[in-house]
């Protein structure tokens, strides 16, 4: 069976709800949420490999920027390196997890990445829990479970009546 980089669809109910909620939040809220969620859920899947170190460096750079300690121009190279690390990773579980992390970190500059990381994260979760040889049906069930969890996590931290919500033109 051919492995998928991403799992889920913009037509899935949790994804539709996630998109609607993303549109009500600020870039700052989305970046905090995306980075913390992916760090907790997917960074452990990387173990101690070089990809983990490069992904963690991007996470720490984004956190430093959000605290006002690091200018964006110093964050960008680490974001780029994390994306490159994910592309170079050969293990499908680690690759999906690294893609989720680098995409979540990219929410800092591209708010729509708050949705993009979910599809990579769904694949990472499914592959991690069922294996890459599991049936497509089982993988899709696990991916939906993770997409629901992602939605729930944003619902838990969403700011009501956010004063500066992102403007996203979904191209999907």
Secondary structure, DSSP 8 states (H G I E B T S, - for coil): ----S----TTSHHHHHHHHHHTTS-HHHHHHHHHHHHHHHTHHHHTTSHHHHHHHHHHHHHHHHHTTSS-HHHHHHHHHHHHHHHHH--SHHHHHHHHHHHHHHGGGT-TTHHHHHHHHHHHHHHHHHH-TTS-HHHHHHHHHHHHHHHHHHHHHH--TT-TT--------
